[in-house]
C-alpha cells in the first residue's frame, strides 16, 4: 500500500496531541499525552523537554496500534508547537536544564534594557513584534546573565518542536514562524538580525539554521525509529508555531481570509503578502506556513477567559439537566443587542493587543438595578468582540482586506456568540467541521506539502469543510457600530484610573 498518511504532533502547554490524517485531510485518529509545567518561582514557568519526547514516542505508538495504518504508510511526520520558549542544549542535543516556556516572565529587566538601547519602534520595524519578556531573546539574555555556566555549555537554543525534530533526525533547525517569536529575527529579509543580536550580546551561532515550515529536515534515524515505532527514513517536516498552524489549518492561506480563535486568550489572524507594521504597534506579524506569505495577528489576554469567569461567577445554580454554559447562552440570547446599554471591558488579566496595557482591568460600566445576569453575560460576549474588532479594523486600515471570518476554539461552540461576532465585525462568520483541530491540521498540511503528498497549500485548503455560516444582520450591526465608540471611550476614560489603582493591587 502507498504512503498516504501524516502524523501531526501539536506540542501544547498541557500536553502533546498527536493526530493521524490522510493525505486528503481526513482525521483518522488522535491521542493526547499530558505533561507537567513547573513553577519554581513566582513568574517562572518551565517544562522538562524529556517529557515532550516521551509524549511523542508514546502517542506515535498509540496511533499506530489503534488504527489499521502501518508505519510503512506514514508519508511524513510534522509538528506544531508552543512558541516563545528557550531550551538550551549542548552539542549532542542534550538539554542543559528545563525549557523556559512562553508563560515565563522572569526576563522583564532584559527586555526593558533592549528597549532602552534600541527603542520599541526600531525593534518592531525589524521584527514585526514589540519587545517583550515573553519572547525567547530576553530569556536567552537572562540565562546568559544569571546562569553563565549553563550558557557557556550551550550549543543551540531550540523551541519545543525544534528539539523534537532534532531527536527524530539528528539535525538542528527552526522555522521562520518560531524565529519570529525570538525578538531576534528580521521579518522582511528572513535572517537573524545583526543589530538586535549585537544589542543583546548574543552570538548568531547559538540559533539553529532557518527553514520554511514545509522543509524536510531529515529522515527518522535508526535510533529514533526504535524509540517511536516509526520506519527509519520517514520524512520529518519541521512545521511551525501553533498560531500559524491554526491559520493554515482553517484555510486562511490567501489575502481576504481570516480567523478568530476564542480560547482562554483570543485572537484574530489573517493572511497577507507582506508584513503589517501598524504605526501604533497594536498588532504583530508572523511568517506564514507558506513561507511566501505572512500571518498578521492580534491577541487579547482574556477572551474566552472572560466568558468562563462570568459563567462560573453567576451560573453556579444551573440545574443538573442543563450545564451552566447552556443556561448562560439561553439567558444571553434573551438580552437585546448592546445588553441594555451595558459596556464590558475584557481586561481581567491586563491586555496585550490591541491596548498593550498590563495595568488595564475588567469593568462593567452602565449597570443599573434592572440589569440581569443574562445582560451581563451578553455584555461579556459583546465586549470581547468589540476588543477584537479593533484588531480587525487595524488590519483593514493597513491594507489587508478581510472578506469573511472563520471561528475556532471553545468559545466558538456558542451559536449566540458567533452571531454577535458576525454582527459586530460586519462579516460572514464561517464554522468549520473541526472546531478544535485546526492547529494539528495545519501541521499536517505542512507535512503533506513538504513531503510531496499534496501539491501545495491551495490543495490543502480543500481539507477545510464549512458546516455553518452566520450572516451579519444589518439592523443589529448598525446598532453595534453606533455603540462601538462608547466601548473605546470607556477604556480611554478609565485608563488613568487603572494607573492609580496599581498601588492597591
WOKA-V19563 format. One record per residue. N is the residue number from 1. RES is the residue in one letter. PHI is phi in radians with two decimals (999 if undefined). OMEGA is omega as a letter, one per 40 degrees, with the letter a starting at -180 (NA if undefined). NEAR is the number of other C-alpha atoms within 12 Angstrom. Layout:
n = <N;N>
res = <RES;RES>
phi = <PHI;PHI>
omega = <OMEGA;OMEGA>
near = <NEAR;NEAR>
This chain:
n = <1;2;3;4;5;6;7;8;9;10;11;12;13;14;15;16;17;18;19;20;21;22;23;24;25;26;27;28;29;30;31;32;33;34;35;36;37;38;39;40;41;42;43;44;45;46;47;48;49;50;51;52;53;54;55;56;57;58;59;60;61;62;63;64;65;66;67;68;69;70;71;72;73;74;75;76;77;78;79;80;81;82;83;84;85;86;87;88;89;90;91;92;93;94;95;96;97;98;99;100;101;102;103;104;105;106;107;108;109;110;111;112;113;114;115;116;117;118;119;120;121;122;123;124;125;126;127;128;129;130;131;132;133;134;135;136;137;138;139;140;141;142;143;144;145;146;147;148;149;150;151;152;153;154;155;156;157;158;159;160;161;162;163;164;165;166;167;168;169;170;171;172;173;174;175;176;177;178;179;180;181;182;183;184;185;186;187;188;189;190;191;192;193;194;195;196;197;198;199;200;201;202;203;204;205;206;207;208;209;210;211;212;213;214;215;216;217;218;219;220;221;222;223;224;225;226;227;228;229;230;231;232;233;234;235;236;237;238;239;240;241;242;243;244;245;246;247;248;249;250;251;252;253;254;255;256;257;258;259;260;261;262;263;264;265;266;267;268;269;270;271;272;273;274;275;276;277;278;279;280;281;282;283;284;285;286;287;288;289;290;291;292;293;294;295;296;297;298;299;300;301;302;303;304;305;306;307;308;309;310;311;312;313;314;315;316;317;318;319;320;321;322;323;324;325;326;327;328;329;330;331;332;333;334;335;336;337;338;339;340;341;342;343;344;345;346;347;348;349;350;351;352;353;354;355;356;357;358;359;360;361;362;363;364;365;366;367;368;369;370;371;372;373;374;375;376;377;378;379;380;381;382;383;384;385;386;387;388;389;390;391;392;393;394;395;396;397;398;399;400;401;402;403;404;405;406;407;408;409;410;411;412;413;414;415;416;417;418;419;420;421;422;423;424;425;426;427;428;429;430;431;432;433;434;435;436;437;438;439;440;441;442;443;444;445;446;447;448;449;450;451;452;453;454;455;456;457;458;459;460;461;462;463;464;465;466;467;468;469;470;471;472;473;474;475;476;477;478;479;480;481;482;483;484;485;486;487;488;489;490;491;492;493;494;495;496;497;498;499;500;501;502;503;504;505>
res = <X;X;X;X;X;X;X;X;X;X;X;X;X;X;X;X;X;X;X;X;X;X;X;X;X;X;X;X;X;X;X;X;X;X;X;X;X;X;X;X;X;X;X;X;X;X;X;X;X;X;X;X;X;X;X;X;X;X;X;X;X;X;X;X;X;X;X;X;X;X;X;X;X;X;X;X;X;X;X;X;X;X;X;X;X;X;X;X;X;X;X;X;X;X;X;X;X;X;X;X;X;X;X;X;X;X;X;X;X;X;X;X;X;X;X;X;X;X;X;X;X;X;X;X;X;X;X;X;X;X;X;X;X;X;X;X;X;X;X;X;X;X;X;X;X;X;X;X;X;X;X;X;X;X;X;X;X;X;X;X;X;X;X;X;X;X;X;X;X;X;X;X;X;X;X;X;X;X;X;X;X;X;X;X;X;X;X;X;X;X;X;X;X;X;X;X;X;X;X;X;X;X;X;X;X;X;X;X;X;X;X;X;X;X;X;X;X;X;X;X;X;X;X;X;X;X;X;X;X;X;X;X;X;X;X;X;X;X;X;X;X;X;X;X;X;X;X;X;X;X;X;X;X;X;X;X;X;X;X;X;X;X;X;X;X;X;X;X;X;X;X;X;X;X;X;X;X;X;X;X;X;X;X;X;X;X;X;X;X;X;X;X;X;X;X;X;X;X;X;X;X;X;X;X;X;X;X;X;X;X;X;X;X;X;X;X;X;X;X;X;X;X;X;X;X;X;X;X;X;X;X;X;X;X;X;X;X;X;X;X;X;X;X;X;X;X;X;X;X;X;X;X;X;X;X;X;X;X;X;X;X;X;X;X;X;X;X;X;X;X;X;X;X;X;X;X;X;X;X;X;X;X;X;X;X;X;X;X;X;X;X;X;X;X;X;X;X;X;X;X;X;X;X;X;X;X;X;X;X;X;X;X;X;X;X;X;X;X;X;X;X;X;X;X;X;X;X;X;X;X;X;X;X;X;X;X;X;X;X;X;X;X;X;X;X;X;X;X;X;X;X;X;X;X;X;X;X;X;X;X;X;X;X;X;X;X;X;X;X;X;X;X;X;X;X;X;X;X;X;X;X;X;X;X;X;X;X;X;X;X;X;X;X;X;X;X;X;X;X;X;X;X;X;X;X>
phi = <999;-1.33;-1.55;-2.19;-2.27;-2.23;-1.74;-1.95;-1.77;-1.88;-1.47;-1.61;-1.35;-1.69;3.07;-1.80;-1.76;-1.76;-2.28;-1.80;-2.08;-1.44;-1.28;-1.87;1.53;-1.38;-1.37;-1.55;-2.90;-2.54;-2.65;-2.17;-2.15;-1.63;-2.48;-1.61;-1.98;-1.88;-2.18;-1.14;-2.52;-1.02;1.50;-1.72;-2.62;-2.35;-2.38;-1.55;-1.09;-1.16;-1.16;-1.08;-1.13;-1.05;-1.08;-1.14;-1.09;-1.17;-1.23;-1.09;-1.07;-1.08;-1.07;-1.24;-1.29;-1.67;-2.14;-1.55;-1.38;-1.66;-1.15;-1.17;-1.57;-1.40;-1.50;-2.92;-2.06;-2.47;-2.39;-2.09;-2.53;-1.00;-1.90;1.15;-1.67;-2.61;-2.09;-1.67;-2.24;-1.52;-1.11;-1.52;1.42;-1.44;-1.08;-1.70;2.49;-1.19;-1.41;-1.47;-1.72;-0.97;-1.37;-1.34;-2.10;-1.22;-1.72;-1.11;-1.14;-1.16;-1.14;-1.10;-1.21;-1.13;-1.10;-1.15;-1.43;-1.88;1.64;-1.05;-1.13;-1.08;-1.16;-1.09;-1.22;-1.45;-1.74;1.37;-2.36;-1.19;-1.29;-2.71;-1.21;-1.20;-1.39;-1.11;-0.99;-1.10;-1.21;-1.07;-1.09;-1.09;-1.08;-1.03;-1.45;-1.83;-2.35;-1.05;-1.15;-1.14;-1.10;-1.12;-1.49;-1.32;-1.80;-2.48;-1.89;-2.19;-1.57;-0.96;-1.17;-1.12;-1.11;-1.24;-1.09;-1.08;-1.08;-1.39;-2.05;1.40;-2.05;-1.49;-2.78;-2.49;-1.94;-1.08;-1.16;-1.20;-1.06;-1.05;-1.48;-1.72;1.16;-2.22;-2.01;-1.38;-1.15;-1.34;-1.55;0.97;-2.42;-1.18;-1.44;-1.09;-1.10;-1.26;-1.11;-1.11;-1.14;-1.25;1.32;-2.07;-1.33;-1.08;-1.11;-1.29;-1.57;-1.29;-1.10;-1.58;-2.48;-1.18;-1.12;-1.64;-1.26;-1.40;-1.46;2.94;-1.81;-1.09;-1.29;-1.04;-1.09;-1.17;-1.09;-1.14;-1.26;-1.84;1.54;-1.37;-1.41;-0.98;1.60;-0.98;-1.09;-1.98;-1.72;-1.19;1.29;-2.66;-1.18;-1.07;-1.13;-1.30;-1.12;-1.09;-1.06;-1.12;-1.17;-1.92;1.48;-1.52;-2.00;-2.02;-1.02;1.71;-1.86;-2.68;-2.46;-2.16;-1.65;-2.12;-1.97;-0.96;-1.64;-2.44;-2.59;-2.06;-2.39;-2.31;-2.06;-2.56;-1.51;-2.58;-1.13;-1.87;-1.86;-1.29;-0.97;-1.64;1.00;-1.30;-2.13;-2.50;-2.39;-1.82;-1.35;-1.25;-1.00;-1.38;-1.12;-1.49;-2.28;-2.20;-2.25;-1.12;-2.59;-2.49;-2.02;-1.66;-1.26;-2.40;-1.47;-1.08;-1.06;-1.11;-1.18;-1.10;-1.07;-1.22;-1.20;-1.19;-1.31;-1.93;-2.16;-1.21;-1.59;-1.09;-1.39;-0.98;-1.55;-2.32;-1.23;-1.12;-1.27;-1.11;-1.13;-1.03;-1.09;-1.07;-1.28;-1.12;-1.12;-1.39;-1.43;-1.33;-0.92;1.33;0.91;0.97;1.28;-1.92;-1.79;-2.05;-1.73;-1.54;-1.96;-1.17;-2.18;1.23;-2.61;-1.60;-1.22;-1.73;-1.54;0.89;-2.37;-1.17;-1.54;-1.07;-2.38;-1.22;-2.81;-1.82;-2.17;1.83;-1.07;-2.28;-1.17;-1.54;-1.22;-1.88;-1.19;-1.13;-1.08;-1.14;-1.10;-1.13;-1.08;-1.14;-1.01;-1.19;-1.10;-1.11;-1.13;-1.05;-1.09;-1.26;-1.12;-1.09;-1.10;-1.00;-1.11;-1.09;-1.05;-1.16;-1.14;-1.58;1.63;-1.96;-1.14;-2.17;-1.68;-2.82;-2.32;-1.35;-2.17;-2.46;1.62;-1.06;-1.13;-1.28;-1.29;-1.48;-1.10;-1.07;-1.17;-1.05;-1.20;-1.08;-1.05;-1.05;-1.25;-1.34;-1.32;1.23;-2.31;-1.14;-1.87;-1.73;-1.94;-1.43;-1.18;-1.96;-1.33;-2.02;-2.00;-1.08;-1.12;-1.18;-1.13;-1.06;-1.08;-1.14;-1.04;-1.04;-1.13;-1.19;-1.18;-1.13;-1.56;1.48;-1.16;-2.28;-1.26;-2.85;-1.24;-1.15;-1.20;-1.12;-1.03;-1.21;-1.15;-1.47;-1.93;-1.66;-1.94;-2.78;-2.57;-2.01;-1.64;-1.07;-1.72;-0.91;-1.13;-1.28;-1.01;-1.06;-1.14;-1.13;-1.22;-1.26;-1.46;-0.93;-1.04;-1.14;-1.05;-1.20;-1.17;-1.07;-1.09;-1.03;-1.21;-1.51;-0.97;-1.17;-1.17;-0.99;-1.05;-1.32;-1.28;-0.94;-1.23;-1.72;-1.17>
omega = <a;i;a;a;i;i;i;i;i;a;a;a;a;a;i;i;i;a;i;i;i;a;i;i;i;i;a;a;i;i;a;i;a;i;a;i;a;a;a;i;i;i;i;i;a;i;i;a;i;i;i;a;i;i;i;i;a;a;i;i;a;a;a;a;a;i;i;a;i;a;i;a;i;a;a;i;a;a;i;a;i;a;i;a;i;i;i;i;i;a;i;a;i;a;i;a;i;i;i;a;a;a;a;a;a;a;a;i;a;i;a;a;i;i;i;a;a;a;a;a;a;a;i;a;i;a;a;a;i;i;i;i;i;a;a;a;i;a;i;i;i;i;a;a;a;i;a;i;i;a;a;a;a;i;i;i;a;i;a;a;a;i;a;i;i;a;a;a;a;a;i;a;i;i;a;a;i;i;i;a;a;a;a;a;i;a;a;a;i;i;i;a;i;a;a;i;i;i;i;a;a;i;a;a;a;i;i;i;a;a;i;a;a;a;i;a;i;i;i;a;i;i;a;i;i;a;a;a;i;i;i;i;i;a;i;i;a;a;a;i;a;a;a;i;i;i;i;a;i;i;i;a;a;i;a;a;a;i;a;i;i;i;i;i;a;a;i;i;i;i;i;i;i;i;i;i;a;a;i;i;i;a;i;a;i;i;a;i;i;a;i;a;a;i;i;a;i;a;i;a;a;i;i;i;i;a;i;a;a;i;i;a;a;a;i;a;a;a;a;a;i;i;a;i;i;a;i;i;i;a;i;i;a;i;a;i;a;i;a;i;a;i;i;i;a;a;a;a;a;a;i;i;e;a;a;a;a;a;a;a;i;i;i;i;a;a;i;a;a;a;i;i;i;i;a;i;i;i;i;i;a;a;i;a;i;a;i;i;i;i;i;a;i;i;a;i;a;i;i;a;i;a;i;a;i;i;a;i;a;a;a;i;i;i;i;a;i;i;i;i;i;a;a;i;a;a;i;i;a;i;i;i;i;a;a;a;a;a;i;i;i;i;i;i;i;i;a;i;a;a;i;i;i;a;a;a;i;i;i;a;i;i;a;a;i;a;i;i;i;i;i;i;a;a;a;i;i;a;i;a;i;a;a;i;i;i;a;i;i;i;a;a;a;a;i;i;i;a;a;a;a;a;i;a;NA>
near = <12;14;26;30;42;54;56;54;56;50;47;37;34;22;30;39;41;43;44;50;41;31;37;26;42;27;30;25;29;31;32;30;30;24;24;23;25;22;20;14;11;12;19;24;28;32;36;30;41;24;30;41;34;25;32;46;33;28;36;43;31;29;36;31;20;17;21;17;28;26;35;23;27;39;41;49;56;55;58;54;48;43;43;40;44;51;43;43;33;22;20;18;31;28;35;30;25;31;42;45;42;38;30;33;28;32;34;25;21;32;35;24;24;33;25;17;21;23;20;26;23;25;37;35;32;35;43;43;42;41;43;36;37;36;39;46;53;41;45;46;40;32;32;27;20;17;18;15;14;25;29;22;23;31;25;36;49;49;54;53;48;53;42;46;43;38;40;43;31;25;30;36;41;46;49;46;50;52;45;48;46;48;50;47;40;33;39;27;21;31;31;34;30;23;25;36;30;18;26;35;23;31;27;25;17;32;36;33;27;33;31;33;49;45;35;35;40;29;31;35;26;19;20;29;26;20;23;32;29;40;30;26;27;34;41;49;49;57;62;57;48;43;50;54;50;50;53;52;49;49;46;47;40;32;29;26;36;44;52;51;49;38;28;26;34;40;45;50;55;52;43;36;26;27;37;41;35;30;20;25;32;35;41;42;46;50;50;50;52;43;35;26;33;38;48;51;46;43;37;45;35;38;45;39;28;40;42;29;27;34;30;20;18;22;28;20;16;20;13;10;10;15;17;25;34;24;26;39;37;24;27;37;29;22;29;25;39;41;36;30;29;37;40;41;44;47;38;33;24;28;32;36;40;39;30;26;25;22;26;35;32;31;30;32;27;22;19;16;10;15;26;23;33;32;37;44;48;43;45;47;52;49;49;51;48;40;43;47;41;33;41;42;30;32;41;27;18;23;22;31;25;35;25;32;47;47;50;42;33;27;37;39;26;30;27;30;40;41;37;44;49;38;34;42;44;32;34;30;38;36;37;34;27;31;33;29;41;43;44;50;56;51;54;57;61;57;53;48;40;38;35;26;33;30;20;25;40;21;22;37;33;25;33;34;23;22;15;22;23;31;25;26;23;17;14;23;27;18;24;36;27;18;27;33;19;25;36;26;15;26;33;18;17;24;27;16;18;25;19;14;14;16;9;9;10>
